[in-house]
Amino acid sequence: MTSSVFVAFVVAAVLIVALAFYAGSLLWRVQQQSKAAQLELAEKRQYLRDSIILICKAMLAEQCELSEGALRVWVLLDHLAPEHKLDPIASYPGLYQMYQVVKDMPTHKARKAQDKALTQQQDVLRLKAEQDLKPLILIDADTLLKRFQPA
């Protein structure tokens, strides 16, 4: 074997080792990113669960309006991964019906900016729905507490 062939083999071996090391380091980075993403997703789900628990407790203790609680809980339920939630319309009919009443009503600045007569009409509709749906909403809030609260 000539020295040029030997040098070629050594250079090839060094290149193969270097590329293998580079590929391994890239694979390690991908695994680390995957673990970080899974941790972030788990933390987000826990935050959503904790928020749902807090709002349901507030609704049951009459510390927040049922319409506001239903709107907030419904949005939080919607943000949970679809594979982890039951059919919310069938599972939480009171919250769903209340959400349907208030979902298009303006809030904050938009509410203040609109015509006072329209705001009053919306308030009457919202309060009537709260009164009619109160038993169902409270049952749904209790069901959610049992579902998401740790044992």
N, CA, C and O atoms as a DFTB+ gen file, in Angstrom:
604 C
 N C O
     1  1       0.831      -1.158       0.000
     2  2       0.000       0.000       0.000
     3  2       0.889       1.240       0.000
     4  3       1.835       1.357       0.779
     5  1       0.560       2.134      -0.879
     6  2       1.382       3.339      -0.997
     7  2       0.962       4.347       0.058
     8  3      -0.117       4.259       0.644
     9  1       1.835       5.290       0.275
    10  2       1.567       6.287       1.301
    11  2       0.378       7.176       0.934
    12  3      -0.339       7.624       1.829
    13  1       0.148       7.445      -0.346
    14  2      -0.993       8.282      -0.739
    15  2      -2.321       7.577      -0.469
    16  3      -3.298       8.229      -0.102
    17  1      -2.371       6.259      -0.645
    18  2      -3.598       5.507      -0.340
    19  2      -3.835       5.504       1.165
    20  3      -4.968       5.658       1.621
    21  1      -2.752       5.327       1.940
    22  2      -2.855       5.335       3.384
    23  2      -3.365       6.690       3.882
    24  3      -4.224       6.736       4.762
    25  1      -2.855       7.774       3.341
    26  2      -3.285       9.125       3.709
    27  2      -4.764       9.317       3.350
    28  3      -5.521       9.923       4.108
    29  1      -5.160       8.799       2.193
    30  2      -6.559       8.912       1.775
    31  2      -7.470       8.178       2.749
    32  3      -8.538       8.685       3.090
    33  1      -7.069       6.993       3.204
    34  2      -7.850       6.242       4.176
    35  2      -7.943       6.996       5.510
    36  3      -9.011       7.040       6.121
    37  1      -6.857       7.576       5.953
    38  2      -6.846       8.317       7.208
    39  2      -7.745       9.547       7.101
    40  3      -8.520       9.832       8.014
    41  1      -7.642      10.274       5.988
    42  2      -8.482      11.466       5.780
    43  2      -9.953      11.047       5.743
    44  3     -10.803      11.708       6.340
    45  1     -10.251       9.955       5.047
    46  2     -11.628       9.467       4.974
    47  2     -12.131       9.068       6.361
    48  3     -13.269       9.374       6.717
    49  1     -11.309       8.402       7.131
    50  2     -11.704       7.994       8.478
    51  2     -11.958       9.204       9.359
    52  3     -12.931       9.228      10.113
    53  1     -11.093      10.210       9.273
    54  2     -11.268      11.428      10.059
    55  2     -12.569      12.127       9.651
    56  3     -13.314      12.593      10.513
    57  1     -12.845      12.202       8.359
    58  2     -14.091      12.820       7.879
    59  2     -15.311      12.059       8.380
    60  3     -16.291      12.668       8.809
    61  1     -15.257      10.754       8.328
    62  2     -16.386       9.939       8.792
    63  2     -16.625      10.149      10.282
    64  3     -17.769      10.300      10.711
    65  1     -15.571      10.160      11.065
    66  2     -15.695      10.389      12.505
    67  2     -16.252      11.788      12.768
    68  3     -17.137      11.954      13.608
    69  1     -15.744      12.788      12.061
    70  2     -16.219      14.166      12.245
    71  2     -17.692      14.290      11.881
    72  3     -18.456      14.923      12.609
    73  1     -18.100      13.694      10.761
    74  2     -19.510      13.749      10.353
    75  2     -20.396      12.982      11.328
    76  3     -21.511      13.415      11.619
    77  1     -19.921      11.861      11.831
    78  2     -20.688      11.097      12.815
    79  2     -20.861      11.907      14.101
    80  3     -21.940      11.913      14.693
    81  1     -19.803      12.586      14.529
    82  2     -19.893      13.427      15.713
    83  2     -20.887      14.568      15.490
    84  3     -21.699      14.866      16.366
    85  1     -20.822      15.200      14.324
    86  2     -21.733      16.295      14.004
    87  2     -23.178      15.800      13.968
    88  3     -24.069      16.455      14.508
    89  1     -23.413      14.665      13.344
    90  2     -24.765      14.099      13.285
    91  2     -25.261      13.769      14.691
    92  3     -26.423      14.019      15.012
    93  1     -24.405      13.219      15.516
    94  2     -24.781      12.910      16.900
    95  2     -25.126      14.157      17.688
    96  3     -26.083      14.162      18.462
    97  1     -24.355      15.210      17.496
    98  2     -24.644      16.451      18.220
    99  2     -25.963      17.071      17.744
   100  3     -26.709      17.631      18.548
   101  1     -26.252      16.974      16.449
   102  2     -27.537      17.472      15.949
   103  2     -28.699      16.656      16.515
   104  3     -29.726      17.215      16.901
   105  1     -28.535      15.352      16.563
   106  2     -29.563      14.487      17.128
   107  2     -29.791      14.812      18.597
   108  3     -30.936      14.846      19.049
   109  1     -28.729      15.050      19.340
   110  2     -28.848      15.410      20.751
   111  2     -29.624      16.717      20.916
   112  3     -30.478      16.827      21.796
   113  1     -29.326      17.711      20.064
   114  2     -30.038      18.997      20.112
   115  2     -31.527      18.816      19.844
   116  3     -32.363      19.408      20.526
   117  1     -31.852      18.000      18.852
   118  2     -33.264      17.756      18.526
   119  2     -33.970      17.108      19.716
   120  3     -35.106      17.467      20.029
   121  1     -33.318      16.168      20.375
   122  2     -33.910      15.517      21.540
   123  2     -34.124      16.517      22.674
   124  3     -35.153      16.485      23.348
   125  1     -33.162      17.392      22.879
   126  2     -33.294      18.410      23.928
   127  2     -34.439      19.370      23.615
   128  3     -35.205      19.735      24.507
   129  1     -34.556      19.777      22.363
   130  2     -35.644      20.664      21.973
   131  2     -36.990      19.974      22.134
   132  3     -37.965      20.593      22.558
   133  1     -37.040      18.701      21.799
   134  2     -38.280      17.940      21.949
   135  2     -38.680      17.849      23.413
   136  3     -39.853      18.023      23.743
   137  1     -37.725      17.580      24.292
   138  2     -38.006      17.518      25.722
   139  2     -38.494      18.870      26.233
   140  3     -39.437      18.939      27.021
   141  1     -37.851      19.941      25.783
   142  2     -38.248      21.291      26.212
   143  2     -39.657      21.612      25.733
   144  3     -40.444      22.203      26.472
   145  1     -39.980      21.228      24.505
   146  2     -41.316      21.476      23.969
   147  2     -42.369      20.685      24.734
   148  3     -43.454      21.196      25.010
   149  1     -42.055      19.450      25.074
   150  2     -42.995      18.632      25.847
   151  2     -43.210      19.226      27.241
   152  3     -44.334      19.241      27.743
   153  1     -42.149      19.708      27.857
   154  2     -42.260      20.331      29.169
   155  2     -43.096      21.604      29.086
   156  3     -43.945      21.853      29.942
   157  1     -42.856      22.399      28.064
   158  2     -43.614      23.635      27.878
   159  2     -45.093      23.335      27.669
   160  3     -45.948      24.030      28.219
   161  1     -45.402      22.317      26.887
   162  2     -46.795      21.926      26.650
   163  2     -47.443      21.444      27.942
   164  3     -48.595      21.781      28.218
   165  1     -46.722      20.664      28.729
   166  2     -47.251      20.182      30.005
   167  2     -47.524      21.349      30.955
   168  3     -48.540      21.368      31.651
   169  1     -46.614      22.317      30.977
   170  2     -46.803      23.492      31.837
   171  2     -48.006      24.307      31.365
   172  3     -48.764      24.815      32.192
   173  1     -48.193      24.439      30.067
   174  2     -49.339      25.184      29.533
   175  2     -50.644      24.485      29.907
   176  3     -51.605      25.132      30.320
   177  1     -50.672      23.158      29.759
   178  2     -51.882      22.411      30.122
   179  2     -52.188      22.568      31.613
   180  3     -53.347      22.719      32.001
   181  1     -51.159      22.531      32.433
   182  2     -51.375      22.684      33.875
   183  2     -51.884      24.084      34.190
   184  3     -52.753      24.250      35.045
   185  1     -51.355      25.084      33.513
   186  2     -51.830      26.457      33.700
   187  2     -53.307      26.563      33.317
   188  3     -54.088      27.202      34.022
   189  1     -53.684      25.942      32.208
   190  2     -55.082      25.964      31.783
   191  2     -55.974      25.275      32.813
   192  3     -57.039      25.786      33.162
   193  1     -55.534      24.118      33.294
   194  2     -56.303      23.387      34.317
   195  2     -56.457      24.232      35.581
   196  3     -57.554      24.346      36.126
   197  1     -55.357      24.821      36.042
   198  2     -55.399      25.651      37.251
   199  2     -56.342      26.841      37.067
   200  3     -57.078      27.202      37.985
   201  1     -56.318      27.439      35.894
   202  2     -57.203      28.575      35.613
   203  2     -58.662      28.142      35.619
   204  3     -59.520      28.846      36.152
   205  1     -58.943      26.990      35.030
   206  2     -60.319      26.474      35.016
   207  2     -60.788      26.213      36.444
   208  3     -61.912      26.564      36.803
   209  1     -59.939      25.605      37.252
   210  2     -60.280      25.327      38.651
   211  2     -60.587      26.623      39.393
   212  3     -61.588      26.713      40.105
   213  1     -59.737      27.613      39.231
   214  2     -59.913      28.894      39.918
   215  2     -61.221      29.572      39.516
   216  3     -61.951      30.071      40.373
   217  1     -61.514      29.592      38.237
   218  2     -62.737      30.249      37.760
   219  2     -63.981      29.481      38.224
   220  3     -64.974      30.091      38.621
   221  1     -63.927      28.155      38.174
   222  2     -65.072      27.360      38.630
   223  2     -65.333      27.575      40.115
   224  3     -66.483      27.691      40.537
   225  1     -64.265      27.628      40.905
   226  2     -64.434      27.906      42.339
   227  2     -65.064      29.283      42.547
   228  3     -65.926      29.454      43.408
   229  1     -64.630      30.255      41.760
   230  2     -65.180      31.611      41.878
   231  2     -66.653      31.636      41.494
   232  3     -67.447      32.330      42.129
   233  1     -67.027      30.888      40.464
   234  2     -68.439      30.835      40.070
   235  2     -69.273      30.173      41.163
   236  3     -70.349      30.665      41.505
   237  1     -68.788      29.070      41.709
   238  2     -69.538      28.356      42.743
   239  2     -69.664      29.184      44.018
   240  3     -70.658      29.074      44.736
   241  1     -68.659      30.012      44.300
   242  2     -68.694      30.871      45.485
   243  2     -69.369      32.212      45.192
   244  3     -69.397      33.093      46.052
   245  1     -69.904      32.367      44.005
   246  2     -70.569      33.599      43.560
   247  2     -69.652      34.812      43.669
   248  3     -70.084      35.902      44.045
   249  1     -68.371      34.603      43.331
   250  2     -67.403      35.688      43.336
   251  2     -67.203      36.283      41.945
   252  3     -66.534      37.306      41.798
   253  1     -67.774      35.655      40.937
   254  2     -67.742      36.236      39.595
   255  2     -69.072      35.910      38.911
   256  3     -69.733      34.922      39.229
   257  1     -69.432      36.758      37.979
   258  2     -70.684      36.544      37.266
   259  2     -70.595      35.259      36.461
   260  3     -69.541      34.914      35.926
   261  1     -71.706      34.563      36.385
   262  2     -71.722      33.295      35.665
   263  2     -71.421      33.481      34.185
   264  3     -70.788      32.623      33.569
   265  1     -71.866      34.588      33.611
   266  2     -71.597      34.817      32.193
   267  2     -70.106      35.022      31.947
   268  3     -69.557      34.497      30.979
   269  1     -69.457      35.776      32.811
   270  2     -68.015      35.994      32.660
   271  2     -67.245      34.695      32.875
   272  3     -66.329      34.371      32.119
   273  1     -67.627      33.958      33.908
   274  2     -66.963      32.684      34.172
   275  2     -67.153      31.703      33.032
   276  3     -66.211      31.017      32.636
   277  1     -68.369      31.632      32.502
   278  2     -68.637      30.708      31.387
   279  2     -67.810      31.081      30.164
   280  3     -67.256      30.211      29.493
   281  1     -67.730      32.365      29.880
   282  2     -66.951      32.821      28.730
   283  2     -65.472      32.461      28.895
   284  3     -64.843      31.953      27.967
   285  1     -64.939      32.723      30.054
   286  2     -63.518      32.448      30.308
   287  2     -63.218      30.951      30.305
   288  3     -62.239      30.511      29.703
   289  1     -64.062      30.172      30.976
   290  2     -63.839      28.720      31.036
   291  2     -63.959      28.112      29.647
   292  3     -63.174      27.237      29.281
   293  1     -64.931      28.567      28.879
   294  2     -65.116      27.988      27.545
   295  2     -63.884      28.214      26.671
   296  3     -63.467      27.317      25.938
   297  1     -63.307      29.398      26.747
   298  2     -62.106      29.695      25.969
   299  2     -60.937      28.820      26.447
   300  3     -60.161      28.319      25.634
   301  1     -60.818      28.643      27.745
   302  2     -59.744      27.795      28.281
   303  2     -59.925      26.342      27.849
   304  3     -58.957      25.674      27.484
   305  1     -61.163      25.857      27.890
   306  2     -61.427      24.493      27.433
   307  2     -61.065      24.337      25.961
   308  3     -60.556      23.301      25.534
   309  1     -61.337      25.378      25.206
   310  2     -61.043      25.339      23.771
   311  2     -59.545      25.268      23.511
   312  3     -59.116      24.733      22.489
   313  1     -58.746      25.804      24.433
   314  2     -57.292      25.791      24.252
   315  2     -56.626      24.489      24.699
   316  3     -55.463      24.245      24.381
   317  1     -57.359      23.659      25.430
   318  2     -56.790      22.363      25.788
   319  2     -56.667      21.517      24.534
   320  3     -57.459      21.656      23.602
   321  1     -55.686      20.650      24.513
   322  2     -55.480      19.795      23.342
   323  2     -56.750      18.985      23.068
   324  3     -57.321      18.408      23.994
   325  1     -57.197      18.934      21.812
   326  2     -58.452      18.246      21.493
   327  2     -58.492      16.786      21.927
   328  3     -59.558      16.271      22.264
   329  1     -57.357      16.125      21.923
   330  2     -57.378      14.708      22.285
   331  2     -57.601      14.501      23.780
   332  3     -57.856      13.378      24.215
   333  1     -57.507      15.564      24.568
   334  2     -57.655      15.434      26.017
   335  2     -58.975      15.972      26.539
   336  3     -59.170      16.033      27.753
   337  1     -59.874      16.357      25.671
   338  2     -61.130      16.884      26.196
   339  2     -62.312      16.090      25.665
   340  3     -62.302      15.550      24.559
   341  1     -63.300      16.050      26.489
   342  2     -64.548      15.430      26.093
   343  2     -65.263      16.371      25.140
   344  3     -64.817      17.498      24.924
   345  1     -66.344      15.923      24.582
   346  2     -67.149      16.819      23.758
   347  2     -67.738      17.877      24.694
   348  3     -68.653      17.571      25.458
   349  1     -67.241      19.094      24.653
   350  2     -67.658      20.092      25.640
   351  2     -69.127      20.494      25.510
   352  3     -69.760      20.850      26.504
   353  1     -69.664      20.441      24.313
   354  2     -71.059      20.838      24.128
   355  2     -71.973      19.871      24.868
   356  3     -72.922      20.290      25.531
   357  1     -71.691      18.587      24.757
   358  2     -72.504      17.585      25.450
   359  2     -72.142      17.498      26.933
   360  3     -73.013      17.257      27.768
   361  1     -70.869      17.692      27.264
   362  2     -70.421      17.534      28.647
   363  2     -70.783      18.720      29.536
   364  3     -71.032      18.548      30.729
   365  1     -70.814      19.913      28.965
   366  2     -71.053      21.124      29.747
   367  2     -72.117      21.985      29.063
   368  3     -71.802      23.063      28.559
   369  1     -73.366      21.525      29.039
   370  2     -74.401      22.240      28.281
   371  2     -74.709      23.633      28.826
   372  3     -75.015      24.543      28.056
   373  1     -74.630      23.808      30.139
   374  2     -74.911      25.123      30.711
   375  2     -73.866      26.151      30.304
   376  3     -74.199      27.266      29.903
   377  1     -72.604      25.765      30.411
   378  2     -71.530      26.670      29.999
   379  2     -71.624      26.975      28.512
   380  3     -71.421      28.114      28.091
   381  1     -71.933      25.951      27.716
   382  2     -72.031      26.149      26.271
   383  2     -73.154      27.129      25.935
   384  3     -72.964      28.049      25.138
   385  1     -74.311      26.931      26.539
   386  2     -75.442      27.823      26.238
   387  2     -75.148      29.257      26.672
   388  3     -75.490      30.207      25.967
   389  1     -74.515      29.409      27.832
   390  2     -74.164      30.754      28.301
   391  2     -73.130      31.382      27.378
   392  3     -73.214      32.567      27.054
   393  1     -72.171      30.595      26.962
   394  2     -71.158      31.091      26.029
   395  2     -71.801      31.568      24.731
   396  3     -71.415      32.601      24.183
   397  1     -72.772      30.821      24.247
   398  2     -73.450      31.209      23.014
   399  2     -74.169      32.546      23.166
   400  3     -74.274      33.309      22.205
   401  1     -74.659      32.830      24.357
   402  2     -75.349      34.102      24.602
   403  2     -74.367      35.272      24.611
   404  3     -74.658      36.329      24.051
   405  1     -73.203      35.089      25.245
   406  2     -72.308      36.236      25.482
   407  2     -71.104      36.330      24.558
   408  3     -70.388      37.331      24.595
   409  1     -70.859      35.328      23.737
   410  2     -69.605      35.301      22.967
   411  2     -69.427      36.495      22.028
   412  3     -68.298      36.916      21.779
   413  1     -70.509      37.039      21.510
   414  2     -70.394      38.151      20.570
   415  2     -70.642      39.514      21.212
   416  3     -70.603      40.541      20.535
   417  1     -70.892      39.518      22.501
   418  2     -71.109      40.795      23.185
   419  2     -69.761      41.479      23.396
   420  3     -68.792      40.834      23.796
   421  1     -69.697      42.776      23.129
   422  2     -68.424      43.486      23.301
   423  2     -68.064      43.624      24.774
   424  3     -68.927      43.598      25.651
   425  1     -66.772      43.769      25.019
   426  2     -66.277      43.947      26.389
   427  2     -65.352      45.156      26.428
   428  3     -64.932      45.669      25.391
   429  1     -65.051      45.589      27.609
   430  2     -64.096      46.662      27.874
   431  2     -64.403      47.935      27.075
   432  3     -65.500      48.485      27.180
   433  1     -63.447      48.395      26.289
   434  2     -63.593      49.662      25.562
   435  2     -64.731      49.603      24.542
   436  3     -65.471      50.573      24.378
   437  1     -64.869      48.480      23.867
   438  2     -65.925      48.354      22.861
   439  2     -67.298      48.458      23.518
   440  3     -68.219      49.038      22.945
   441  1     -67.434      47.908      24.697
   442  2     -68.714      47.979      25.424
   443  2     -69.011      49.420      25.826
   444  3     -70.141      49.893      25.702
   445  1     -67.972      50.113      26.311
   446  2     -68.167      51.511      26.714
   447  2     -68.466      52.411      25.525
   448  3     -69.172      53.410      25.655
   449  1     -67.928      52.054      24.372
   450  2     -68.086      52.891      23.181
   451  2     -69.444      52.716      22.499
   452  3     -69.886      53.590      21.754
   453  1     -70.096      51.592      22.755
   454  2     -71.357      51.357      22.041
   455  2     -72.510      52.128      22.670
   456  3     -72.388      52.663      23.772
   457  1     -73.607      52.176      21.970
   458  2     -74.814      52.877      22.401
   459  2     -75.300      52.314      23.734
   460  3     -75.348      51.097      23.912
   461  1     -75.656      53.185      24.663
   462  2     -76.074      52.766      26.004
   463  2     -77.335      51.901      25.966
   464  3     -77.481      50.974      26.763
   465  1     -78.233      52.202      25.049
   466  2     -79.458      51.400      24.944
   467  2     -79.128      49.971      24.518
   468  3     -79.735      49.020      25.011
   469  1     -78.177      49.818      23.611
   470  2     -77.756      48.489      23.179
   471  2     -77.075      47.744      24.324
   472  3     -77.297      46.547      24.507
   473  1     -76.257      48.441      25.083
   474  2     -75.608      47.829      26.250
   475  2     -76.655      47.342      27.242
   476  3     -76.536      46.252      27.800
   477  1     -77.678      48.159      27.454
   478  2     -78.738      47.781      28.387
   479  2     -79.506      46.560      27.878
   480  3     -79.849      45.677      28.664
   481  1     -79.776      46.500      26.589
   482  2     -80.453      45.332      26.008
   483  2     -79.603      44.071      26.187
   484  3     -80.116      43.005      26.528
   485  1     -78.320      44.209      25.957
   486  2     -77.424      43.061      26.114
   487  2     -77.353      42.613      27.577
   488  3     -77.297      41.417      27.862
   489  1     -77.357      43.568      28.490
   490  2     -77.322      43.230      29.908
   491  2     -78.585      42.477      30.328
   492  3     -78.516      41.511      31.088
   493  1     -79.720      42.920      29.833
   494  2     -80.982      42.229      30.146
   495  2     -80.930      40.799      29.625
   496  3     -81.305      39.863      30.332
   497  1     -80.468      40.628      28.398
   498  2     -80.354      39.296      27.798
   499  2     -79.371      38.427      28.590
   500  3     -79.648      37.260      28.867
   501  1     -78.234      39.001      28.945
   502  2     -77.217      38.265      29.679
   503  2     -77.708      37.860      31.064
   504  3     -77.526      36.714      31.476
   505  1     -78.326      38.788      31.783
   506  2     -78.812      38.490      33.132
   507  2     -79.944      37.470      33.120
   508  3     -80.042      36.634      34.018
   509  1     -80.794      37.540      32.108
   510  2     -81.878      36.554      31.961
   511  2     -81.284      35.172      31.716
   512  3     -81.722      34.186      32.309
   513  1     -80.286      35.106      30.840
   514  2     -79.642      33.821      30.558
   515  2     -78.933      33.292      31.800
   516  3     -78.982      32.091      32.069
   517  1     -78.274      34.167      32.563
   518  2     -77.627      33.736      33.801
   519  2     -78.643      33.137      34.762
   520  3     -78.399      32.096      35.371
   521  1     -79.775      33.799      34.891
   522  2     -80.817      33.325      35.797
   523  2     -81.373      31.972      35.326
   524  3     -81.540      31.053      36.128
   525  1     -81.652      31.860      34.043
   526  2     -82.225      30.621      33.502
   527  2     -81.241      29.451      33.539
   528  3     -81.631      28.311      33.792
   529  1     -79.974      29.740      33.287
   530  2     -78.972      28.681      33.153
   531  2     -78.170      28.423      34.433
   532  3     -77.312      27.541      34.457
   533  1     -78.444      29.182      35.488
   534  2     -77.659      29.071      36.718
   535  2     -77.527      27.635      37.217
   536  3     -76.408      27.214      37.508
   537  1     -78.608      26.857      37.332
   538  2     -78.438      25.484      37.833
   539  2     -77.512      24.642      36.945
   540  3     -76.669      23.899      37.448
   541  1     -77.675      24.762      35.644
   542  2     -76.829      23.992      34.725
   543  2     -75.373      24.439      34.796
   544  3     -74.463      23.609      34.791
   545  1     -75.156      25.733      34.862
   546  2     -73.788      26.263      34.912
   547  2     -73.088      25.807      36.187
   548  3     -71.917      25.430      36.150
   549  1     -73.796      25.838      37.313
   550  2     -73.192      25.411      38.577
   551  2     -72.872      23.919      38.567
   552  3     -71.854      23.497      39.116
   553  1     -73.725      23.133      37.955
   554  2     -73.438      21.692      37.806
   555  2     -72.196      21.507      36.938
   556  3     -71.322      20.702      37.258
   557  1     -72.122      22.261      35.834
   558  2     -70.954      22.161      34.947
   559  2     -69.677      22.586      35.660
   560  3     -68.631      21.958      35.493
   561  1     -69.758      23.647      36.451
   562  2     -68.578      24.122      37.187
   563  2     -68.122      23.060      38.189
   564  3     -66.925      22.813      38.339
   565  1     -69.074      22.443      38.866
   566  2     -68.726      21.381      39.813
   567  2     -68.120      20.177      39.090
   568  3     -67.162      19.573      39.575
   569  1     -68.676      19.834      37.942
   570  2     -68.138      18.717      37.141
   571  2     -66.705      19.015      36.705
   572  3     -65.837      18.144      36.768
   573  1     -66.463      20.241      36.267
   574  2     -65.106      20.620      35.858
   575  2     -64.132      20.573      37.027
   576  3     -62.987      20.149      36.873
   577  1     -64.592      21.011      38.200
   578  2     -63.723      20.945      39.389
   579  2     -63.324      19.495      39.665
   580  3     -62.158      19.203      39.930
   581  1     -64.282      18.611      39.601
   582  2     -63.988      17.197      39.854
   583  2     -63.072      16.628      38.798
   584  3     -62.246      15.763      39.091
   585  1     -63.207      17.105      37.562
   586  2     -62.383      16.595      36.468
   587  2     -60.945      17.080      36.546
   588  3     -60.022      16.309      36.284
   589  1     -60.738      18.340      36.899
   590  2     -59.402      18.922      36.821
   591  2     -58.694      19.067      38.159
   592  3     -57.471      19.200      38.192
   593  1     -59.428      19.046      39.255
   594  2     -58.790      19.238      40.549
   595  2     -58.079      17.951      40.959
   596  3     -58.643      16.862      40.857
   597  1     -56.836      18.087      41.424
   598  2     -56.119      16.888      41.868
   599  2     -56.811      16.267      43.080
   600  3     -57.427      16.958      43.892
   601  1     -56.694      14.963      43.174
   602  2     -57.361      14.219      44.260
   603  2     -56.747      14.528      45.607
   604  3     -57.185      13.989      46.624
